[in-house]
Amino acid sequence: MMLQILYMIAFIVLAVLAVGNLIRNVYSVGFLSQRDYHLPLPPPAYPEDKPQLVPHPELLDEAGNVIDEPLLVMRSMSVEDAREQLDALYNQSPGSKEDV
C-alpha cells in the first residue's frame, strides 16, 4: 500500500513538472516568434542611432525579401486522389513488387 502511494506521488510530481515545462515552452516560443532579429552589418555601416531590424530568416526568400504569401497552403482532395498518390509513392519506392 505504501509503495502505491509513493508511485502516485512520484507520478503527480512528474506530471506537474511536465505541464509546467509545457507552459514555459509555449510561452517562450510565442515570445520568440514575435521577436525581430538584428541584421549583422560591418561596423562602419551601422546607423548612429539603432541597428536595422529584419524579420525571422525563415520569412525571407533567397534574395532577402520578405515573403508576402502563405507558407503552407492546404487543398482538399478526395479519398480516391489520396489513395492514388499513396499508391504511386508506394510503387516508386525501392522495395515495391514492381521492381522485382
Contact map, one row per residue, 1 for C-alpha under 8 A:
1111100000000000000000000000000000000000000000000000000000000000000000000000000000000000000000000000
1111110000000000000000000000000000000000000000000000000000000000000000000000000000000000000000000000
1111111000000000000000000000000000000000000000000000000000000000000000000000000000000000000000000000
1111111100000000000000000000000000000000000000000000000000000000000000000000000000000000000000000000
1111111110000000000000000000000000000000000000000000000000000000000000000000000000000000000000000000
0111111111000000000000000000000000000000000000000000000000000000000000000000000000000000000000000000
0011111111100000000000000000000000000000000000000000000000000000000000000000000000000000000000000000
0001111111110000000000000000000000000000000000000000000000000000000000000000000000000000000000000000
0000111111111000000000000000000000000000000000000000000000000000000000000000000000000000000000000000
0000011111111100000000000000000000000000000000000000000000000000000000000000000000000000000000000000
0000001111111110000000000000000000000000000000000000000000000000000000000000000000000000000000000000
0000000111111111000000000000000000000000000000000000000000000000000000000000000000000000000000000000
0000000011111111100000000000000000000000000000000000000000000000000000000000000000000000000000000000
0000000001111111110000000000000000000000000000000000000000000000000000000000000000000000000000000000
0000000000111111111000000000000000000000000000000000000000000000000000000000000000000000000000000000
0000000000011111111100000000000000000000000000000000000000000000000000000000000000000000000000000000
0000000000001111111110000000000000000000000000000000000000000000000000000000000000000000000000000000
0000000000000111111111000000000000000000000000000000000000000000000000000000000000000000000000000000
0000000000000011111111100000000000000000000000000000000000000000000000000000000000000000000000000000
0000000000000001111111110000000000000000000000000000000000000000000000000000000000000000000000000000
0000000000000000111111111000000000000000000000000000000000000000000000000000000000000000000000000000
0000000000000000011111111100000000000000000000000000000000000000000000000000000000000000000000000000
0000000000000000001111111110000000000000000000000000000000000000000000000000000000000000000000000000
0000000000000000000111111111000000000000000000000000000000000000000000000000000000000000000000000000
0000000000000000000011111111100000000000000000000000000000000000000000000000000000000000000000000000
0000000000000000000001111111110000000000000000000000000000000000000000000000000000000000000000000000
0000000000000000000000111111111000000000000000000000000000000000000000000000000000000000000000000000
0000000000000000000000011111111100000000000000000000000000000000000000000000000000000000000000000000
0000000000000000000000001111111110000000000000000000000000000000000000000000000000000000000000000000
0000000000000000000000000111111111000000000000000000000000000000000000000000000000000000000000000000
0000000000000000000000000011111111100000000000000000000000000000000000000000000000000000000000000000
0000000000000000000000000001111111100000000000000000000000000000000000000000000000000000000000000000
0000000000000000000000000000111111100000000000000000000100000000000000000000000000000000000000000000
0000000000000000000000000000011111110000000000000000000000000000000000000000000000000000000000000000
0000000000000000000000000000001111111000000000000000001100000000000000000000000000000000000000000000
0000000000000000000000000000000001111100000000000000111100000000000000000000000000000000000000000000
0000000000000000000000000000000000111110000000000000111100000000000000000000000000000000000000000000
0000000000000000000000000000000000011111000000000011110000000000000000000000000000000000000000000000
0000000000000000000000000000000000001111100000000011110000000000000000000000000000000000000000000000
0000000000000000000000000000000000000111110000000000000000000000000000000000000000000000000000000000
0000000000000000000000000000000000000011111011000000000000000000000000000000000000000000000000000000
0000000000000000000000000000000000000001111111000000000000000000000000000000000000000000000000000000
0000000000000000000000000000000000000000111111000000000000000000000000000000000000000000000000000000
0000000000000000000000000000000000000000011111000000000000000000000000000000000000000000000000000000
0000000000000000000000000000000000000000111111100000000000000000000000000000000000000000000000000000
0000000000000000000000000000000000000000111111110111000000000000000000000000000000000000000000000000
0000000000000000000000000000000000000000000011111111000000000000000000000000000000000000000000000000
0000000000000000000000000000000000000000000001111100000000000000000000000000000000000000000000000000
0000000000000000000000000000000000000000000000111110000000000000000000000000000000000000000000000000
0000000000000000000000000000000000000000000001111111000000000000000000000000000000000000000000000000
0000000000000000000000000000000000000110000001101111100000000000000000000000000000000000000000000000
0000000000000000000000000000000000000110000001100111110000000000000000000000000000000000000000000000
0000000000000000000000000000000000011110000000000011111000000000000000000000000000000000000000000000
0000000000000000000000000000000000011110000000000001111100000000000000000000000000000000000000000000
0000000000000000000000000000000000111000000000000000111110110000010000000000000000000000000000000000
0000000000000000000000000000000010111000000000000000011111110000000000000000000000000000000000000000
0000000000000000000000000000000000000000000000000000001111110000000000000000000000000000000000000000
0000000000000000000000000000000000000000000000000000000111111000000000000000000000000000000000000000
0000000000000000000000000000000000000000000000000000001111111000011000000000000000000000000000000000
0000000000000000000000000000000000000000000000000000001111111111111000000000000000000000000000000000
0000000000000000000000000000000000000000000000000000000001111111111000000000000000000000000000000000
0000000000000000000000000000000000000000000000000000000000011111100000000000000000000000000000000000
0000000000000000000000000000000000000000000000000000000000011111100000000000000000000000000000000000
0000000000000000000000000000000000000000000000000000000000011111110000000000000000000000000000000000
0000000000000000000000000000000000000000000000000000000000011111111000000000000000000000000000000000
0000000000000000000000000000000000000000000000000000001000111001111100000000000000000000000000000000
0000000000000000000000000000000000000000000000000000000000111000111110000000000000000000000000000000
0000000000000000000000000000000000000000000000000000000000000000011111000000000000000000000000000000
0000000000000000000000000000000000000000000000000000000000000000001111100000000000000000000000000000
0000000000000000000000000000000000000000000000000000000000000000000111111000000000000000000000000000
0000000000000000000000000000000000000000000000000000000000000000000011111000000000000000000000000000
0000000000000000000000000000000000000000000000000000000000000000000001111100000000000000000000000000
0000000000000000000000000000000000000000000000000000000000000000000001111110000000000000000000000000
0000000000000000000000000000000000000000000000000000000000000000000000011111000000000000000000000000
0000000000000000000000000000000000000000000000000000000000000000000000001111100000000000000000000000
0000000000000000000000000000000000000000000000000000000000000000000000000111110000000000000000000000
0000000000000000000000000000000000000000000000000000000000000000000000000011111011000000000000000000
0000000000000000000000000000000000000000000000000000000000000000000000000001111111000000000000000000
0000000000000000000000000000000000000000000000000000000000000000000000000000111111100000000000000000
0000000000000000000000000000000000000000000000000000000000000000000000000000011111110000000000000000
0000000000000000000000000000000000000000000000000000000000000000000000000000111111111000000000000000
0000000000000000000000000000000000000000000000000000000000000000000000000000111111111100000000000000
0000000000000000000000000000000000000000000000000000000000000000000000000000001111111110000000000000
0000000000000000000000000000000000000000000000000000000000000000000000000000000111111111000000000000
0000000000000000000000000000000000000000000000000000000000000000000000000000000011111111100000000000
0000000000000000000000000000000000000000000000000000000000000000000000000000000001111111110000000000
0000000000000000000000000000000000000000000000000000000000000000000000000000000000111111111000000000
0000000000000000000000000000000000000000000000000000000000000000000000000000000000011111111100000000
0000000000000000000000000000000000000000000000000000000000000000000000000000000000001111111110000000
0000000000000000000000000000000000000000000000000000000000000000000000000000000000000111111110010000
0000000000000000000000000000000000000000000000000000000000000000000000000000000000000011111110011100
0000000000000000000000000000000000000000000000000000000000000000000000000000000000000001111111010000
0000000000000000000000000000000000000000000000000000000000000000000000000000000000000000111111110000
0000000000000000000000000000000000000000000000000000000000000000000000000000000000000000000111110010
0000000000000000000000000000000000000000000000000000000000000000000000000000000000000000000011111010
0000000000000000000000000000000000000000000000000000000000000000000000000000000000000000011111111111
0000000000000000000000000000000000000000000000000000000000000000000000000000000000000000001000111111
0000000000000000000000000000000000000000000000000000000000000000000000000000000000000000001000011111
0000000000000000000000000000000000000000000000000000000000000000000000000000000000000000000001111111
0000000000000000000000000000000000000000000000000000000000000000000000000000000000000000000000011111
